[in-house]
């Protein structure tokens, strides 16, 4: 099983159909609208614009598990992302990324280690997982790692489909 086989809803209803991303590089990010790291939305959108036509997508996954920083409804989240940051990348339904109710998508992701060796629970909003076109986790980045940092950009460029 790969992340592309996991079922998850789209923010606007229906299925997010992760299988459509087979053969693409995907940066999965648990997002929140009321977090000190929320301005990362702008950099995530920049990555989407820069690499989208080269087989890459950002996938935003709203989560309200960290100090209630994503309390909105699906409509409110979509409106905030669109009007505040011009987000065009796809977003899933709001899910839990930790605990007994952890969504299966994050069940597939959390065993991957970041550069410091951290595995397991998501530490905060905007933790990032880079999925290679074959569905394997190519890299994990701490929440504070800027989406346009050299480490993230190099990792994305390394897994872009040929």
Secondary structure, DSSP 8 states (H G I E B T S, - for coil): --GGG---BBTTSSB--GGGGTTSEEEEEEE-SSSTTTTHHHHHHHHHHHHGGGTEEEEEEE--TTTT---S-HHHHHHHHHHHH---SEEE---B-SSTTB-HHHHHHTTS--TT---SS--STT-EEEE-TTS-EEEEE-TTS-TTSHHHHHHHHHHS--
